[in-house]
């Protein structure tokens, strides 16, 4: 018969510890979310991780309409 009488001391302590862990987890998650949003959604953070020579490289566009080379040997 659940719910009869007051909660025992140990069960109450266990429940308080569980609630404290849940609160700590929530606040940590909120802090991570705020830190992520304060960084901004720009690619600035990504660009800072790349070496400068990689950022300066020109990437050739992929041309699917290139004329085929007739000098190839079959």
C-alpha distances in whole Angstrom, upper triangle without the diagonal:
4,7,7,10,13,13,15,18,19,16,18,21,20,20,23,25,24,25,28,29,28,30,33,33,33,36,38,38,39,42,43,43,45,47,48,49,51,53,54,54,58,59,60,58,59,62,62,61,64,67,70,72,69,69,73,73,74,72,74,73,72,75,75,78,80,83,84,86,89,90,87,88,86
4,6,9,11,10,13,16,16,13,15,18,17,16,19,21,20,21,24,25,24,27,29,29,30,32,34,34,35,38,39,39,41,44,44,45,48,49,50,51,54,56,57,54,55,59,59,57,60,64,66,69,66,66,69,70,71,69,71,70,70,73,72,75,77,81,81,83,86,87,85,86,84
4,6,8,8,11,15,16,13,13,17,17,15,18,20,19,20,23,24,23,25,28,28,29,31,33,33,34,37,38,39,40,43,44,44,46,49,50,50,54,55,56,54,55,59,58,57,60,64,66,69,66,65,69,70,71,69,72,71,70,73,73,76,78,82,82,84,87,89,86,87,86
4,7,8,11,14,16,14,14,18,18,17,20,22,22,22,25,27,26,28,31,31,32,34,36,36,37,40,42,42,44,46,47,48,50,52,53,53,57,59,60,57,58,62,61,60,64,67,69,72,69,69,73,73,75,73,75,74,74,77,77,80,82,85,86,88,91,92,89,91,89
4,7,9,12,14,13,13,16,17,16,18,21,21,22,24,26,26,27,30,31,31,34,36,36,37,40,41,42,43,46,47,47,49,52,53,54,57,59,60,57,59,62,61,60,64,67,69,72,70,69,73,74,75,74,76,75,75,78,78,81,83,87,87,89,92,94,91,92,91
4,6,9,12,10,10,13,15,14,15,18,19,19,21,23,23,24,27,28,29,31,33,34,34,37,39,39,40,43,44,45,46,49,50,51,55,56,57,54,56,59,59,58,61,64,67,69,67,67,70,71,73,71,74,73,73,76,76,80,82,85,86,88,91,92,89,91,89
4,7,8,7,6,10,11,10,12,15,15,16,18,20,20,22,24,25,26,28,30,31,32,34,36,36,38,40,41,42,44,46,48,49,52,54,54,51,53,56,55,54,58,61,64,66,64,63,67,68,70,68,71,70,70,73,73,77,79,82,83,85,88,89,86,88,86
4,6,5,6,9,10,11,12,14,15,17,18,20,21,23,24,26,27,29,30,32,33,35,36,38,39,41,42,43,45,47,49,50,53,55,55,52,53,57,56,55,58,61,64,66,64,64,68,69,70,69,72,71,71,74,75,78,80,83,83,86,89,90,87,88,87
4,6,5,6,9,10,11,12,14,15,17,19,20,21,23,24,26,27,29,30,32,33,35,36,38,39,41,42,43,45,47,49,52,53,53,50,52,55,54,53,56,59,62,65,63,62,66,67,69,68,71,71,71,74,74,78,79,83,83,85,88,89,86,88,87
4,5,5,6,9,10,11,12,14,15,17,18,20,21,23,24,26,27,29,30,32,33,35,36,38,39,41,42,44,46,47,50,51,52,48,50,53,52,51,54,57,60,62,60,60,64,65,67,65,68,68,68,71,72,75,77,80,80,82,85,86,83,85,83
4,5,5,6,9,10,11,12,14,15,16,18,20,21,23,24,26,27,29,30,32,33,35,36,38,39,41,42,44,45,49,50,50,47,48,52,51,50,53,56,59,61,59,59,63,63,65,64,67,66,66,69,69,73,75,78,78,80,83,84,82,83,82
4,5,5,6,9,10,11,12,14,15,16,18,20,21,23,24,26,27,29,30,32,33,35,36,38,39,41,43,44,47,49,49,46,48,51,50,49,52,55,58,61,59,58,62,63,65,64,66,66,66,69,70,73,75,78,79,81,84,85,82,84,83
4,5,5,6,9,10,11,12,14,15,17,18,20,21,23,24,26,27,29,30,32,33,35,36,37,39,41,43,46,47,47,44,46,49,48,47,50,53,56,58,57,56,60,61,63,62,65,65,65,68,69,72,74,77,78,79,83,83,81,82,81
4,5,5,6,9,10,11,12,14,15,17,18,20,21,23,24,26,27,29,30,32,33,35,36,38,40,41,44,45,46,43,44,47,46,45,48,51,54,56,54,54,58,59,61,59,62,62,62,65,66,69,71,74,75,76,80,80,78,79,78
4,5,5,6,9,10,11,12,14,15,16,18,20,21,23,24,26,27,29,30,32,33,35,37,38,39,43,44,44,42,43,46,45,44,48,51,53,56,54,53,57,58,60,59,61,61,61,64,65,68,70,73,74,76,79,80,77,79,78
4,5,5,6,9,10,10,12,14,15,17,18,20,21,23,24,26,27,29,30,32,33,35,37,38,42,43,43,40,42,45,44,43,47,50,52,55,53,52,56,57,59,58,61,61,61,64,65,68,70,73,74,76,79,80,78,79,78
4,5,5,6,9,10,11,12,14,15,16,18,20,21,23,24,26,27,29,30,32,33,35,37,40,41,41,38,40,43,42,41,44,47,50,52,50,50,54,55,57,56,59,59,59,62,63,66,68,71,72,74,77,78,75,77,76
4,5,5,6,9,10,11,12,14,15,16,18,20,21,23,24,26,27,29,30,32,34,35,38,39,40,37,38,42,40,39,43,46,48,51,49,48,52,53,55,54,57,56,56,60,60,64,65,69,69,71,74,75,73,74,73
4,5,5,6,9,10,11,12,14,15,16,18,20,21,23,24,26,27,29,31,32,33,37,38,39,36,38,41,40,39,43,46,48,51,49,48,52,53,55,54,56,56,56,60,60,63,65,69,69,71,75,76,73,75,74
4,5,5,6,9,10,11,12,14,15,17,18,20,21,23,24,26,27,29,31,32,36,37,37,34,36,39,38,37,41,44,46,49,47,47,50,52,53,53,56,55,56,59,60,63,65,68,69,71,74,75,73,75,74
4,5,5,6,9,10,11,12,14,15,17,18,20,21,23,24,26,27,29,31,34,35,35,32,33,37,36,35,38,41,44,46,44,44,48,49,51,50,53,52,53,56,57,60,62,65,66,68,71,72,69,71,70
4,5,5,6,9,10,11,12,14,15,16,18,20,21,23,24,26,28,29,32,33,34,31,33,36,35,34,38,41,43,46,44,43,47,48,50,49,51,51,51,55,55,58,60,64,64,66,70,71,68,70,69
4,5,5,6,9,10,11,12,14,15,16,18,20,21,22,25,26,28,31,33,33,30,32,35,34,34,37,41,43,46,44,43,46,48,49,49,52,51,52,55,56,59,61,64,65,67,71,72,69,71,71
4,5,5,6,9,10,11,12,14,15,16,18,20,21,23,25,27,30,31,31,28,30,33,32,31,35,38,40,43,41,40,44,46,47,47,50,50,50,54,55,58,59,63,64,66,69,70,68,70,69
4,6,5,6,9,10,11,12,14,15,17,18,20,21,23,24,28,29,29,26,28,31,30,29,33,36,38,41,39,38,42,43,45,44,47,47,47,51,51,55,56,60,61,63,66,67,64,66,66
4,5,5,6,9,10,11,12,14,15,17,18,20,22,23,26,28,28,26,28,31,30,30,33,36,39,41,39,38,42,43,45,44,47,46,47,50,51,54,56,59,60,62,66,67,65,67,66
4,5,5,6,9,10,10,12,14,15,16,18,20,22,25,27,27,24,27,30,29,29,32,35,37,40,38,37,41,42,44,43,47,46,47,51,52,55,56,60,61,63,66,67,65,67,67
4,5,5,6,9,10,11,12,14,15,17,19,21,24,25,25,22,24,27,26,25,29,32,34,37,35,34,38,40,41,41,44,44,45,48,49,53,54,58,58,60,64,65,62,65,64
4,5,5,6,9,10,11,12,14,16,17,18,22,23,23,21,22,26,25,25,28,31,33,36,34,33,37,38,40,39,42,41,42,46,46,50,51,55,56,58,61,62,60,62,62
4,5,5,6,9,10,11,12,14,16,17,21,23,23,21,23,26,25,25,29,32,34,37,35,33,37,38,40,39,42,42,43,46,47,50,52,56,57,59,62,63,61,64,63
4,5,5,6,9,10,10,12,15,17,20,21,21,19,21,24,23,23,27,30,31,35,33,32,35,37,39,38,41,41,42,46,47,50,52,55,57,58,62,63,61,63,63
4,5,5,6,9,10,11,13,15,17,19,19,16,18,21,20,20,24,27,29,32,30,29,32,34,35,35,38,38,39,43,44,47,48,52,53,55,58,59,57,60,59
4,5,5,6,9,10,11,12,16,18,18,16,18,21,21,21,24,28,29,32,30,29,32,34,35,34,37,37,38,41,42,45,47,51,52,54,58,59,57,59,59
4,5,5,6,9,10,12,15,18,18,16,18,21,21,21,25,28,29,32,30,29,32,34,35,35,38,38,39,43,44,47,48,52,53,56,59,60,59,61,61
4,5,5,6,9,12,14,16,15,13,16,18,17,18,21,24,26,29,27,26,29,31,33,33,36,36,38,41,43,46,47,51,52,54,57,58,57,59,59
4,6,5,7,9,11,13,13,11,13,16,16,16,19,23,24,27,25,24,27,29,30,30,33,33,34,38,39,42,43,47,48,50,54,55,53,56,56
4,5,5,7,11,13,13,12,15,17,17,19,21,25,26,29,27,25,28,30,31,31,34,33,35,38,39,42,44,47,49,51,55,56,54,57,57
4,5,9,11,13,13,12,15,17,16,18,21,24,25,28,26,24,27,30,31,31,34,34,36,39,41,44,45,49,50,52,56,57,56,58,59
4,7,8,10,9,8,11,13,13,14,17,20,21,24,23,20,24,26,27,28,31,31,33,36,38,41,42,46,47,49,53,54,52,55,55
4,6,9,9,9,11,13,14,15,18,21,21,24,23,20,23,25,26,26,29,29,31,34,36,38,40,44,45,47,51,52,51,54,54
4,7,8,9,10,12,14,15,17,20,21,23,21,19,22,23,24,24,27,26,28,31,33,35,37,40,42,44,48,49,48,51,51
4,5,7,8,10,11,13,15,18,18,20,18,16,18,20,21,21,24,24,26,29,31,33,34,38,40,42,46,47,46,49,49
4,6,5,6,9,10,11,14,14,17,15,12,15,17,18,18,21,21,23,26,29,31,32,36,37,39,43,44,43,46,46
4,5,5,6,9,10,13,13,16,14,12,15,17,19,19,23,23,26,29,31,34,34,38,40,41,45,46,45,48,48
4,5,5,7,9,12,13,17,15,13,16,18,20,21,24,25,27,30,33,35,36,40,41,43,46,47,46,48,49
4,5,6,7,11,12,14,12,11,14,16,18,18,21,22,24,27,29,32,33,36,38,39,43,43,42,45,45
4,5,5,8,9,11,10,8,11,13,15,16,19,21,23,26,29,31,32,35,37,38,42,42,41,44,45
4,6,8,9,12,11,10,13,15,18,19,23,24,26,30,32,35,35,39,40,41,45,45,44,46,47
4,7,9,12,10,10,14,15,18,19,22,24,26,29,32,35,35,38,39,40,44,44,42,45,45
4,6,8,7,7,10,12,15,15,19,21,23,26,29,32,31,35,36,36,40,40,39,41,42
4,6,6,7,9,11,14,15,19,22,24,27,30,32,32,35,36,36,40,40,38,41,42
4,5,5,6,9,12,14,18,21,23,26,30,32,31,34,35,36,39,39,38,41,43
4,5,5,6,10,12,16,19,21,24,27,30,28,31,32,33,36,36,35,38,39
4,5,5,9,10,14,16,18,22,25,27,26,30,30,31,35,34,33,36,37
4,6,8,10,14,16,19,22,25,27,27,30,31,32,36,36,35,38,39
4,6,9,13,15,18,21,25,26,25,29,30,31,34,34,34,37,38
4,6,9,12,15,18,21,23,22,25,27,27,31,31,30,33,35
4,6,9,12,15,18,20,19,22,24,24,28,28,28,31,33
4,6,9,12,15,17,17,20,21,22,26,27,26,29,30
4,6,9,12,14,13,16,18,19,23,23,23,26,27
4,6,9,11,11,15,17,19,22,24,23,26,27
4,6,9,9,13,14,17,20,22,21,24,24
4,5,6,10,11,14,17,19,19,22,23
4,6,9,10,13,16,19,18,21,21
4,6,9,12,15,18,17,21,21
4,6,9,12,14,14,18,19
4,6,9,12,12,16,17
4,6,9,9,12,13
4,6,6,10,11
4,6,8,10
4,6,9
4,6
4
